[in-house]
Amino acid sequence: MRCSIAVCALVIVGMGSAPVGAQTAKRPVAPRIAFINVEALVDAVPGRTVAEAGLASEVRMGETRVRLAADSLRRAAEQLSRFEGQISTAQREAATLNLRARELQLEDMAQRVGLEIDARRAELQQPLLLCVQAAVEEVQRRDGWHALVDIGTLGQIAFITREADVTPSVLAVLQEGRLSQCSPR
């Protein structure tokens, strides 16, 4: 079977050029990676200042409770020292044990207050982090990034071109205020 030169050339050229899908299967697409500054994004989240103000108020209340209990314990210790010479050994030992018990209660209270504040901080930050995550996901989806990496996780020596930092794009999405995850609750 003979083919004309034009038809044979067309078949040869056609065999050399695989369909587009086959070409991409041979050469993998280079991953598109960009960087974000999560700390800057969290600082810019709508509602952050309100959440921080509420937390600061709760911290002050917890510190006040601990300070009042510490002041009360200090006054009791001062009172014991003033009257120590006027009371019996048994009364002194009982008062000392009482002071020690109050001191342990104070330490326990301070620890509980610290844990309550930490839990409240995490509770207040959760919606803010969800808001940042939604904005990052939108930029990733919209701009076709395979990965967005927090600059803060790279350590001290990281050289990143300005074009690879998409933090301004994510900030713009946050400032638009249209993400449902960023709505006040």
LOKOL-537716 format. One record per atom (N, C-alpha, C): residue number from 0; residue in one letter; atom name; y, x, z. Coordinates in steps of 0.001 Angstrom, whole numbers, plus 500000, padded with zeros to 6 digits. Example, Ala and Ser with C-alpha at 12.3 -4.5 7.8 and 13.67 -1.06 7.14 Angstrom:
BEGIN
(node 0 'A' 'N' (494310 513190 507800))
(node 0 'A' 'CA' (495500 512300 507800))
(node 0 'A' 'C' (496700 513200 507800))
(node 1 'S' 'N' (497750 512850 507080))
(node 1 'S' 'CA' (498940 513670 507140))
(node 1 'S' 'C' (500030 512900 507870))
//
This chain:
BEGIN
(node 0 'M' 'N' (498830 500849 500000))
(node 0 'M' 'CA' (500000 500000 500000))
(node 0 'M' 'C' (501222 500886 500000))
(node 1 'R' 'N' (502085 500599 499092))
(node 1 'R' 'CA' (503291 501388 498935))
(node 1 'R' 'C' (504478 500586 499402))
(node 2 'C' 'N' (505427 501281 500016))
(node 2 'C' 'CA' (506659 500602 500400))
(node 2 'C' 'C' (507810 501312 499731))
(node 3 'S' 'N' (508829 500583 499520))
(node 3 'S' 'CA' (510004 501204 498911))
(node 3 'S' 'C' (510652 502112 499932))
(node 4 'I' 'N' (511442 503015 499470))
(node 4 'I' 'CA' (512097 503989 500345))
(node 4 'I' 'C' (512980 503257 501360))
(node 5 'A' 'N' (513689 502253 500931))
(node 5 'A' 'CA' (514594 501533 501824))
(node 5 'A' 'C' (513812 500820 502918))
(node 6 'V' 'N' (512688 500177 502563))
(node 6 'V' 'CA' (511905 499452 503550))
(node 6 'V' 'C' (511258 500434 504518))
(node 7 'C' 'N' (510715 501542 504029))
(node 7 'C' 'CA' (510103 502543 504906))
(node 7 'C' 'C' (511131 503143 505851))
(node 8 'A' 'N' (512309 503438 505340))
(node 8 'A' 'CA' (513363 503990 506188))
(node 8 'A' 'C' (513735 502988 507271))
(node 9 'L' 'N' (513809 501727 506918))
(node 9 'L' 'CA' (514150 500687 507890))
(node 9 'L' 'C' (513081 500594 508975))
(node 10 'V' 'N' (511821 500689 508595))
(node 10 'V' 'CA' (510738 500629 509555))
(node 10 'V' 'C' (510785 501852 510472))
(node 11 'I' 'N' (511026 503021 509917))
(node 11 'I' 'CA' (511088 504244 510720))
(node 11 'I' 'C' (512263 504173 511683))
(node 12 'V' 'N' (513417 503768 511200))
(node 12 'V' 'CA' (514592 503650 512063))
(node 12 'V' 'C' (514324 502598 513135))
(node 13 'G' 'N' (513720 501500 512759))
(node 13 'G' 'CA' (513405 500445 513710))
(node 13 'G' 'C' (512435 500916 514773))
(node 14 'M' 'N' (511480 501778 514429))
(node 14 'M' 'CA' (510514 502297 515401))
(node 14 'M' 'C' (511195 503264 516362))
(node 15 'G' 'N' (512190 503972 515871))
(node 15 'G' 'CA' (512882 504952 516721))
(node 15 'G' 'C' (513803 504309 517734))
(node 16 'S' 'N' (514295 503146 517419))
(node 16 'S' 'CA' (515199 502504 518370))
(node 16 'S' 'C' (514485 501338 519030))
(node 17 'A' 'N' (514148 501521 520272))
(node 17 'A' 'CA' (513441 500494 521035))
(node 17 'A' 'C' (514417 499399 521418))
(node 18 'P' 'N' (513904 498234 521738))
(node 18 'P' 'CA' (514796 497158 522203))
(node 18 'P' 'C' (515582 497609 523441))
(node 19 'V' 'N' (516710 496943 523697))
(node 19 'V' 'CA' (517593 497317 524805))
(node 19 'V' 'C' (516846 497341 526135))
(node 20 'G' 'N' (516018 496374 526416))
(node 20 'G' 'CA' (515260 496327 527664))
(node 20 'G' 'C' (514339 497519 527807))
(node 21 'A' 'N' (513735 497945 526693))
(node 21 'A' 'CA' (512843 499093 526745))
(node 21 'A' 'C' (513620 500374 526986))
(node 22 'Q' 'N' (514836 500450 526439))
(node 22 'Q' 'CA' (515644 501649 526656))
(node 22 'Q' 'C' (516021 501783 528132))
(node 23 'T' 'N' (516375 500701 528769))
(node 23 'T' 'CA' (516744 500799 530174))
(node 23 'T' 'C' (515534 501083 531040))
(node 24 'A' 'N' (514352 500685 530572))
(node 24 'A' 'CA' (513155 500990 531340))
(node 24 'A' 'C' (512884 502495 531311))
(node 25 'K' 'N' (513228 503146 530202))
(node 25 'K' 'CA' (513030 504586 530103))
(node 25 'K' 'C' (514023 505335 530978))
(node 26 'R' 'N' (515282 504893 530951))
(node 26 'R' 'CA' (516327 505560 531723))
(node 26 'R' 'C' (516813 504637 532813))
(node 27 'P' 'N' (516519 504956 534075))
(node 27 'P' 'CA' (516972 504060 535146))
(node 27 'P' 'C' (518499 504076 535252))
(node 28 'V' 'N' (519025 502951 535642))
(node 28 'V' 'CA' (520462 502826 535830))
(node 28 'V' 'C' (520850 503606 537083))
(node 29 'A' 'N' (521887 504407 536963))
(node 29 'A' 'CA' (522358 505170 538130))
(node 29 'A' 'C' (522900 504195 539167))
(node 30 'P' 'N' (522526 504364 540418))
(node 30 'P' 'CA' (523020 503448 541453))
(node 30 'P' 'C' (524531 503582 541623))
(node 31 'R' 'N' (525169 502463 541818))
(node 31 'R' 'CA' (526608 502444 542066))
(node 31 'R' 'C' (526806 502362 543571))
(node 32 'I' 'N' (527367 503423 544146))
(node 32 'I' 'CA' (527565 503503 545589))
(node 32 'I' 'C' (529052 503663 545866))
(node 33 'A' 'N' (529538 502871 546803))
(node 33 'A' 'CA' (530932 502974 547228))
(node 33 'A' 'C' (530960 503065 548746))
(node 34 'F' 'N' (532131 503325 549268))
(node 34 'F' 'CA' (532275 503534 550703))
(node 34 'F' 'C' (533313 502585 551261))
(node 35 'I' 'N' (533114 502218 552531))
(node 35 'I' 'CA' (534055 501357 553243))
(node 35 'I' 'C' (534310 501950 554618))
(node 36 'N' 'N' (535449 501627 555163))
(node 36 'N' 'CA' (535801 502054 556518))
(node 36 'N' 'C' (535674 500825 557414))
(node 37 'V' 'N' (534516 500675 558043))
(node 37 'V' 'CA' (534236 499482 558847))
(node 37 'V' 'C' (535228 499357 560002))
(node 38 'E' 'N' (535599 500471 560609))
(node 38 'E' 'CA' (536550 500420 561725))
(node 38 'E' 'C' (537873 499801 561283))
(node 39 'A' 'N' (538374 500218 560119))
(node 39 'A' 'CA' (539624 499653 559601))
(node 39 'A' 'C' (539457 498175 559266))
(node 40 'L' 'N' (538287 497812 558760))
(node 40 'L' 'CA' (538041 496411 558419))
(node 40 'L' 'C' (537999 495536 559666))
(node 41 'V' 'N' (537335 496001 560704))
(node 41 'V' 'CA' (537261 495230 561952))
(node 41 'V' 'C' (538659 495087 562559))
(node 42 'D' 'N' (539461 496139 562460))
(node 42 'D' 'CA' (540832 496065 562976))
(node 42 'D' 'C' (541672 495029 562237))
(node 43 'A' 'N' (541319 494751 560974))
(node 43 'A' 'CA' (542121 493844 560155))
(node 43 'A' 'C' (541558 492423 560095))
(node 44 'V' 'N' (540468 492154 560769))
(node 44 'V' 'CA' (539840 490826 560695))
(node 44 'V' 'C' (540769 489773 561281))
(node 45 'P' 'N' (540928 488658 560565))
(node 45 'P' 'CA' (541714 487563 561140))
(node 45 'P' 'C' (541084 487091 562451))
(node 46 'G' 'N' (541898 486902 563465))
(node 46 'G' 'CA' (541411 486423 564755))
(node 46 'G' 'C' (541082 487524 565738))
(node 47 'R' 'N' (541145 488777 565303))
(node 47 'R' 'CA' (540802 489885 566192))
(node 47 'R' 'C' (541764 489981 567361))
(node 48 'T' 'N' (543065 489835 567108))
(node 48 'T' 'CA' (544042 489982 568192))
(node 48 'T' 'C' (543882 488878 569233))
(node 49 'V' 'N' (543549 487676 568778))
(node 49 'V' 'CA' (543330 486564 569713))
(node 49 'V' 'C' (542098 486844 570570))
(node 50 'A' 'N' (541025 487329 569922))
(node 50 'A' 'CA' (539797 487640 570658))
(node 50 'A' 'C' (540048 488757 571663))
(node 51 'E' 'N' (540789 489775 571256))
(node 51 'E' 'CA' (541073 490888 572164))
(node 51 'E' 'C' (541949 490454 573335))
(node 52 'A' 'N' (542901 489564 573075))
(node 52 'A' 'CA' (543754 489074 574159))
(node 52 'A' 'C' (542928 488288 575180))
(node 53 'G' 'N' (542009 487461 574679))
(node 53 'G' 'CA' (541134 486708 575579))
(node 53 'G' 'C' (540250 487632 576395))
(node 54 'L' 'N' (539726 488664 575755))
(node 54 'L' 'CA' (538879 489621 576459))
(node 54 'L' 'C' (539693 490394 577492))
(node 55 'A' 'N' (540899 490799 577137))
(node 55 'A' 'CA' (541746 491542 578077))
(node 55 'A' 'C' (542022 490704 579322))
(node 56 'S' 'N' (542229 489410 579140))
(node 56 'S' 'CA' (542455 488515 580278))
(node 56 'S' 'C' (541211 488456 581159))
(node 57 'E' 'N' (540041 488354 580547))
(node 57 'E' 'CA' (538802 488306 581315))
(node 57 'E' 'C' (538541 489621 582044))
(node 58 'V' 'N' (538884 490737 581393))
(node 58 'V' 'CA' (538726 492054 582030))
(node 58 'V' 'C' (539622 492138 583264))
(node 59 'R' 'N' (540869 491691 583121))
(node 59 'R' 'CA' (541794 491716 584265))
(node 59 'R' 'C' (541271 490864 585424))
(node 60 'M' 'N' (540730 489691 585111))
(node 60 'M' 'CA' (540194 488829 586178))
(node 60 'M' 'C' (539011 489509 586872))
(node 61 'G' 'N' (538117 490124 586103))
(node 61 'G' 'CA' (536975 490819 586695))
(node 61 'G' 'C' (537419 491997 587548))
(node 62 'E' 'N' (538380 492769 587046))
(node 62 'E' 'CA' (538898 493907 587817))
(node 62 'E' 'C' (539565 493441 589099))
(node 63 'T' 'N' (540254 492314 589034))
(node 63 'T' 'CA' (540915 491763 590227))
(node 63 'T' 'C' (539880 491362 591276))
(node 64 'R' 'N' (538795 490711 590849))
(node 64 'R' 'CA' (537737 490332 591797))
(node 64 'R' 'C' (537165 491557 592492))
(node 65 'V' 'N' (536901 492613 591723))
(node 65 'V' 'CA' (536329 493833 592304))
(node 65 'V' 'C' (537338 494492 593235))
(node 66 'R' 'N' (538602 494551 592818))
(node 66 'R' 'CA' (539637 495185 593645))
(node 66 'R' 'C' (539830 494444 594961))
(node 67 'L' 'N' (539829 493101 594912))
(node 67 'L' 'CA' (539988 492322 596143))
(node 67 'L' 'C' (538823 492559 597095))
(node 68 'A' 'N' (537613 492615 596556))
(node 68 'A' 'CA' (536444 492881 597401))
(node 68 'A' 'C' (536512 494293 597975))
(node 69 'A' 'N' (536957 495264 597183))
(node 69 'A' 'CA' (537079 496652 597666))
(node 69 'A' 'C' (538149 496750 598748))
(node 70 'D' 'N' (539265 496034 598558))
(node 70 'D' 'CA' (540325 496037 599573))
(node 70 'D' 'C' (539830 495424 600880))
(node 71 'S' 'N' (539077 494353 600778))
(node 71 'S' 'CA' (538537 493707 601969))
(node 71 'S' 'C' (537587 494654 602704))
(node 72 'L' 'N' (536763 495347 601971))
(node 72 'L' 'CA' (535834 496313 602569))
(node 72 'L' 'C' (536605 497461 603236))
(node 73 'R' 'N' (537633 497940 602577))
(node 73 'R' 'CA' (538449 499025 603150))
(node 73 'R' 'C' (539111 498590 604447))
(node 74 'R' 'N' (539645 497357 604463))
(node 74 'R' 'CA' (540277 496837 605689))
(node 74 'R' 'C' (539264 496717 606829))
(node 75 'A' 'N' (538058 496265 606500))
(node 75 'A' 'CA' (537014 496143 607525))
(node 75 'A' 'C' (536639 497518 608074))
(node 76 'A' 'N' (536574 498522 607206))
(node 76 'A' 'CA' (536245 499884 607652))
(node 76 'A' 'C' (537370 500437 608530))
(node 77 'E' 'N' (538619 500162 608161))
(node 77 'E' 'CA' (539754 500616 608975))
(node 77 'E' 'C' (539743 499941 610345))
(node 78 'Q' 'N' (539425 498670 610345))
(node 78 'Q' 'CA' (539377 497934 611610))
(node 78 'Q' 'C' (538266 498487 612507))
(node 79 'L' 'N' (537125 498801 611921))
(node 79 'L' 'CA' (536033 499384 612702))
(node 79 'L' 'C' (536475 500724 613276))
(node 80 'S' 'N' (537156 501503 612493))
(node 80 'S' 'CA' (537589 502811 613004))
(node 80 'S' 'C' (538593 502678 614148))
(node 81 'R' 'N' (539446 501675 614086))
(node 81 'R' 'CA' (540422 501489 615172))
(node 81 'R' 'C' (539752 501080 616472))
(node 82 'F' 'N' (538732 500245 616389))
(node 82 'F' 'CA' (538107 499717 617605))
(node 82 'F' 'C' (536784 500397 617943))
(node 83 'E' 'N' (536453 501446 617236))
(node 83 'E' 'CA' (535164 502106 617422))
(node 83 'E' 'C' (534957 502568 618862))
(node 84 'G' 'N' (535982 503070 619490))
(node 84 'G' 'CA' (535867 503549 620868))
(node 84 'G' 'C' (535749 502430 621889))
(node 85 'Q' 'N' (536097 501226 621514))
(node 85 'Q' 'CA' (536108 500111 622458))
(node 85 'Q' 'C' (534847 499246 622392))
(node 86 'I' 'N' (533947 499543 621460))
(node 86 'I' 'CA' (532748 498710 621330))
(node 86 'I' 'C' (531505 499519 621693))
(node 87 'S' 'N' (530428 498809 621991))
(node 87 'S' 'CA' (529179 499480 622399))
(node 87 'S' 'C' (528514 500128 621182))
(node 88 'T' 'N' (527552 500991 621463))
(node 88 'T' 'CA' (526802 501673 620406))
(node 88 'T' 'C' (526083 500666 619532))
(node 89 'A' 'N' (525500 499657 620130))
(node 89 'A' 'CA' (524777 498628 619370))
(node 89 'A' 'C' (525737 497872 618460))
(node 90 'Q' 'N' (526930 497550 618973))
(node 90 'Q' 'CA' (527924 496850 618161))
(node 90 'Q' 'C' (528410 497743 617006))
(node 91 'R' 'N' (528580 499032 617296))
(node 91 'R' 'CA' (529026 499988 616279))
(node 91 'R' 'C' (527982 500094 615169))
(node 92 'E' 'N' (526697 500213 615569))
(node 92 'E' 'CA' (525626 500316 614573))
(node 92 'E' 'C' (525539 499038 613736))
(node 93 'A' 'N' (525688 497888 614379))
(node 93 'A' 'CA' (525651 496616 613654))
(node 93 'A' 'C' (526823 496526 612668))
(node 94 'A' 'N' (528006 496934 613114))
(node 94 'A' 'CA' (529186 496903 612241))
(node 94 'A' 'C' (529022 497879 611069))
(node 95 'T' 'N' (528443 499048 611358))
(node 95 'T' 'CA' (528221 500041 610297))
(node 95 'T' 'C' (527223 499512 609273))
(node 96 'L' 'N' (526144 498876 609747))
(node 96 'L' 'CA' (525168 498282 608827))
(node 96 'L' 'C' (525798 497165 607999))
(node 97 'N' 'N' (526647 496384 608649))
(node 97 'N' 'CA' (527353 495319 607944))
(node 97 'N' 'C' (528248 495903 606847))
(node 98 'L' 'N' (528981 496976 607173))
(node 98 'L' 'CA' (529843 497620 606173))
(node 98 'L' 'C' (529015 498163 605003))
(node 99 'R' 'N' (527878 498769 605332))
(node 99 'R' 'CA' (527019 499313 604275))
(node 99 'R' 'C' (526496 498197 603375))
(node 100 'A' 'N' (526129 497071 603956))
(node 100 'A' 'CA' (525659 495927 603168))
(node 100 'A' 'C' (526773 495411 602253))
(node 101 'R' 'N' (527979 495347 602773))
(node 101 'R' 'CA' (529123 494901 601967))
(node 101 'R' 'C' (529423 495905 600854))
(node 102 'E' 'N' (529257 497189 601160))
(node 102 'E' 'CA' (529471 498223 600146))
(node 102 'E' 'C' (528458 498066 599002))
(node 103 'L' 'N' (527206 497790 599346))
(node 103 'L' 'CA' (526178 497571 598319))
(node 103 'L' 'C' (526473 496313 597503))
(node 104 'Q' 'N' (526964 495280 598173))
(node 104 'Q' 'CA' (527345 494060 597465))
(node 104 'Q' 'C' (528499 494335 596491))
(node 105 'L' 'N' (529446 495161 596938))
(node 105 'L' 'CA' (530567 495514 596074))
(node 105 'L' 'C' (530085 496277 594841))
(node 106 'E' 'N' (529187 497234 595046))
(node 106 'E' 'CA' (528645 497987 593909))
(node 106 'E' 'C' (527923 497058 592941))
(node 107 'D' 'N' (527156 496120 593492))
(node 107 'D' 'CA' (526440 495156 592669))
(node 107 'D' 'C' (527424 494271 591898))
(node 108 'M' 'N' (528475 493833 592577))
(node 108 'M' 'CA' (529487 493004 591938))
(node 108 'M' 'C' (530156 493755 590788))
(node 109 'A' 'N' (530519 495003 591034))
(node 109 'A' 'CA' (531175 495799 589999))
(node 109 'A' 'C' (530259 495963 588785))
(node 110 'Q' 'N' (528985 496184 589040))
(node 110 'Q' 'CA' (528023 496325 587943))
(node 110 'Q' 'C' (527884 495011 587180))
(node 111 'R' 'N' (527785 493891 587890))
(node 111 'R' 'CA' (527673 492577 587240))
(node 111 'R' 'C' (528909 492272 586398))
(node 112 'V' 'N' (530087 492572 586942))
(node 112 'V' 'CA' (531325 492330 586204))
(node 112 'V' 'C' (531333 493167 584919))
(node 113 'G' 'N' (530911 494425 585021))
(node 113 'G' 'CA' (530843 495284 583839))
(node 113 'G' 'C' (529896 494726 582789))
(node 114 'L' 'N' (528736 494255 583222))
(node 114 'L' 'CA' (527772 493673 582289))
(node 114 'L' 'C' (528303 492380 581666))
(node 115 'E' 'N' (528984 491563 582476))
(node 115 'E' 'CA' (529571 490320 581958))
(node 115 'E' 'C' (530621 490621 580899))
(node 116 'I' 'N' (531437 491637 581160))
(node 116 'I' 'CA' (532484 492012 580199))
(node 116 'I' 'C' (531855 492547 578919))
(node 117 'D' 'N' (530827 493375 579048))
(node 117 'D' 'CA' (530144 493891 577858))
(node 117 'D' 'C' (529539 492757 577036))
(node 118 'A' 'N' (528913 491799 577720))
(node 118 'A' 'CA' (528313 490657 577020))
(node 118 'A' 'C' (529388 489818 576346))
(node 119 'R' 'N' (530482 489610 577037))
(node 119 'R' 'CA' (531583 488821 576458))
(node 119 'R' 'C' (532196 489536 575263))
(node 120 'R' 'N' (532346 490865 575361))
(node 120 'R' 'CA' (532878 491653 574245))
(node 120 'R' 'C' (531980 491502 573021))
(node 121 'A' 'N' (530664 491615 573221))
(node 121 'A' 'CA' (529716 491464 572114))
(node 121 'A' 'C' (529789 490057 571535))
(node 122 'E' 'N' (529927 489064 572410))
(node 122 'E' 'CA' (530027 487672 571970))
(node 122 'E' 'C' (531281 487438 571131))
(node 123 'L' 'N' (532391 488042 571528))
(node 123 'L' 'CA' (533643 487882 570787))
(node 123 'L' 'C' (533637 488682 569484))
(node 124 'Q' 'N' (532943 489822 569466))
(node 124 'Q' 'CA' (532918 490654 568263))
(node 124 'Q' 'C' (531979 490101 567200))
(node 125 'Q' 'N' (530969 489371 567594))
(node 125 'Q' 'CA' (529973 488885 566639))
(node 125 'Q' 'C' (530599 488115 565477))
(node 126 'P' 'N' (531461 487121 565717))
(node 126 'P' 'CA' (532063 486406 564584))
(node 126 'P' 'C' (532942 487320 563722))
(node 127 'L' 'N' (533598 488291 564359))
(node 127 'L' 'CA' (534440 489214 563598))
(node 127 'L' 'C' (533579 490072 562668))
(node 128 'L' 'N' (532447 490537 563179))
(node 128 'L' 'CA' (531544 491349 562368))
(node 128 'L' 'C' (530926 490526 561238))
(node 129 'L' 'N' (530629 489258 561510))
(node 129 'L' 'CA' (530105 488385 560455))
(node 129 'L' 'C' (531145 488175 559354))
(node 130 'C' 'N' (532390 488081 559749))
(node 130 'C' 'CA' (533484 487937 558788))
(node 130 'C' 'C' (533583 489187 557908))
(node 131 'V' 'N' (533562 490365 558515))
(node 131 'V' 'CA' (533613 491622 557759))
(node 131 'V' 'C' (532399 491704 556838))
(node 132 'Q' 'N' (531235 491359 557352))
(node 132 'Q' 'CA' (530017 491428 556546))
(node 132 'Q' 'C' (530129 490514 555324))
(node 133 'A' 'N' (530658 489317 555505))
(node 133 'A' 'CA' (530809 488385 554384))
(node 133 'A' 'C' (531766 488949 553332))
(node 134 'A' 'N' (532858 489562 553792))
(node 134 'A' 'CA' (533821 490141 552849))
(node 134 'A' 'C' (533197 491328 552101))
(node 135 'V' 'N' (532452 492150 552807))
(node 135 'V' 'CA' (531788 493299 552171))
(node 135 'V' 'C' (530778 492799 551143))
(node 136 'E' 'N' (529999 491784 551502))
(node 136 'E' 'CA' (529007 491245 550571))
(node 136 'E' 'C' (529673 490654 549334))
(node 137 'E' 'N' (530818 490006 549509))
(node 137 'E' 'CA' (531520 489444 548353))
(node 137 'E' 'C' (531982 490550 547415))
(node 138 'V' 'N' (532559 491614 547958))
(node 138 'V' 'CA' (533013 492726 547112))
(node 138 'V' 'C' (531811 493394 546443))
(node 139 'Q' 'N' (530726 493547 547174))
(node 139 'Q' 'CA' (529526 494162 546602))
(node 139 'Q' 'C' (529013 493320 545437))
(node 140 'R' 'N' (528923 492043 545637))
(node 140 'R' 'CA' (528417 491136 544600))
(node 140 'R' 'C' (529396 491072 543421))
(node 141 'R' 'N' (530669 490900 543714))
(node 141 'R' 'CA' (531682 490745 542676))
(node 141 'R' 'C' (531806 491991 541807))
(node 142 'D' 'N' (531792 493176 542448))
(node 142 'D' 'CA' (532023 494415 541710))
(node 142 'D' 'C' (530745 495128 541293))
(node 143 'G' 'N' (529603 494581 541674))
(node 143 'G' 'CA' (528330 495136 541221))
(node 143 'G' 'C' (527905 496434 541889))
(node 144 'W' 'N' (528256 496615 543143))
(node 144 'W' 'CA' (527830 497829 543852))
(node 144 'W' 'C' (526393 497654 544312))
(node 145 'H' 'N' (525619 498729 544216))
(node 145 'H' 'CA' (524252 498703 544736))
(node 145 'H' 'C' (524256 498934 546241))
(node 146 'A' 'N' (525206 499744 546706))
(node 146 'A' 'CA' (525271 500056 548137))
(node 146 'A' 'C' (526715 500300 548539))
(node 147 'L' 'N' (527073 499809 549714))
(node 147 'L' 'CA' (528364 500103 550334))
(node 147 'L' 'C' (528050 500758 551672))
(node 148 'V' 'N' (528548 501965 551872))
(node 148 'V' 'CA' (528208 502777 553037))
(node 148 'V' 'C' (529444 502947 553910))
(node 149 'D' 'N' (529268 502801 555223))
(node 149 'D' 'CA' (530368 502995 556165))
(node 149 'D' 'C' (530725 504477 556226))
(node 150 'I' 'N' (531969 504790 555946))
(node 150 'I' 'CA' (532449 506178 555978))
(node 150 'I' 'C' (532198 506791 557359))
(node 151 'G' 'N' (532294 505982 558396))
(node 151 'G' 'CA' (532107 506470 559760))
(node 151 'G' 'C' (530712 506993 560049))
(node 152 'T' 'N' (529736 506656 559215))
(node 152 'T' 'CA' (528367 507121 559449))
(node 152 'T' 'C' (528072 508449 558772))
(node 153 'L' 'N' (529043 508990 558045))
(node 153 'L' 'CA' (528776 510189 557248))
(node 153 'L' 'C' (529001 511486 557993))
(node 154 'G' 'N' (529576 511438 559158))
(node 154 'G' 'CA' (529835 512669 559899))
(node 154 'G' 'C' (531190 513256 559526))
(node 155 'Q' 'N' (531414 514449 559991))
(node 155 'Q' 'CA' (532730 515064 559814))
(node 155 'Q' 'C' (532955 515620 558413))
(node 156 'I' 'N' (531903 516057 557764))
(node 156 'I' 'CA' (532076 516669 556456))
(node 156 'I' 'C' (531595 515697 555395))
(node 157 'A' 'N' (532527 514982 554814))
(node 157 'A' 'CA' (532221 514054 553735))
(node 157 'A' 'C' (533397 514088 552767))
(node 158 'F' 'N' (533096 514352 551528))
(node 158 'F' 'CA' (534135 514400 550513))
(node 158 'F' 'C' (533909 513234 549565))
(node 159 'I' 'N' (534826 512298 549602))
(node 159 'I' 'CA' (534682 511064 548852))
(node 159 'I' 'C' (535945 510861 548033))
(node 160 'T' 'N' (535769 510548 546769))
(node 160 'T' 'CA' (536947 510295 545941))
(node 160 'T' 'C' (537592 508985 546361))
(node 161 'R' 'N' (538865 508919 546150))
(node 161 'R' 'CA' (539633 507729 546526))
(node 161 'R' 'C' (539101 506484 545816))
(node 162 'E' 'N' (538629 506672 544591))
(node 162 'E' 'CA' (538120 505536 543822))
(node 162 'E' 'C' (536835 504967 544419))
(node 163 'A' 'N' (536087 505792 545143))
(node 163 'A' 'CA' (534819 505330 545727))
(node 163 'A' 'C' (535027 504562 547031))
(node 164 'D' 'N' (536244 504581 547573))
(node 164 'D' 'CA' (536540 503850 548810))
(node 164 'D' 'C' (537035 502461 548429))
(node 165 'V' 'N' (536215 501455 548690))
(node 165 'V' 'CA' (536575 500082 548334))
(node 165 'V' 'C' (537090 499291 549537))
(node 166 'T' 'N' (537465 500008 550593))
(node 166 'T' 'CA' (538018 499337 551775))
(node 166 'T' 'C' (539205 498434 551408))
(node 167 'P' 'N' (540144 498898 550543))
(node 167 'P' 'CA' (541258 498003 550181))
(node 167 'P' 'C' (540796 496705 549513))
(node 168 'S' 'N' (539753 496755 548727))
(node 168 'S' 'CA' (539234 495531 548090))
(node 168 'S' 'C' (538676 494572 549139))
(node 169 'V' 'N' (537964 495117 550115))
(node 169 'V' 'CA' (537403 494271 551173))
(node 169 'V' 'C' (538529 493708 552034))
(node 170 'L' 'N' (539551 494536 552326))
(node 170 'L' 'CA' (540708 494044 553099))
(node 170 'L' 'C' (541385 492891 552372))
(node 171 'A' 'N' (541491 492987 551040))
(node 171 'A' 'CA' (542112 491904 550265))
(node 171 'A' 'C' (541306 490618 550412))
(node 172 'V' 'N' (539999 490715 550380))
(node 172 'V' 'CA' (539147 489529 550554))
(node 172 'V' 'C' (539349 488942 551955))
(node 173 'L' 'N' (539425 489816 552974))
(node 173 'L' 'CA' (539650 489339 554346))
(node 173 'L' 'C' (540990 488620 554465))
(node 174 'Q' 'N' (542013 489180 553829))
(node 174 'Q' 'CA' (543358 488624 553954))
(node 174 'Q' 'C' (543539 487335 553159))
(node 175 'E' 'N' (542675 487114 552164))
(node 175 'E' 'CA' (542737 485855 551419))
(node 175 'E' 'C' (542446 484676 552335))
(node 176 'G' 'N' (541586 484895 553336))
(node 176 'G' 'CA' (541299 483869 554328))
(node 176 'G' 'C' (540472 482714 553835))
(node 177 'R' 'N' (539690 482899 552786))
(node 177 'R' 'CA' (538906 481783 552256))
(node 177 'R' 'C' (537427 481857 552598))
(node 178 'L' 'N' (537007 482870 553346))
(node 178 'L' 'CA' (535598 482990 553725))
(node 178 'L' 'C' (535307 482067 554903))
(node 179 'S' 'N' (534247 481276 554782))
(node 179 'S' 'CA' (533919 480332 555863))
(node 179 'S' 'C' (533539 481067 557147))
(node 180 'Q' 'N' (532978 482277 557032))
(node 180 'Q' 'CA' (532593 483049 558214))
(node 180 'Q' 'C' (533799 483518 558998))
(node 181 'C' 'N' (534971 483478 558382))
(node 181 'C' 'CA' (536184 483977 559045))
(node 181 'C' 'C' (537048 482849 559594))
(node 182 'S' 'N' (536527 481646 559568))
(node 182 'S' 'CA' (537298 480512 560099))
(node 182 'S' 'C' (537305 480563 561615))
(node 183 'P' 'N' (538431 480191 562215))
(node 183 'P' 'CA' (538470 480150 563691))
(node 183 'P' 'C' (537467 479121 564195))
(node 184 'R' 'N' (536866 479432 565332))
(node 184 'R' 'CA' (535849 478538 565896))
(node 184 'R' 'C' (536390 477781 567058))
//
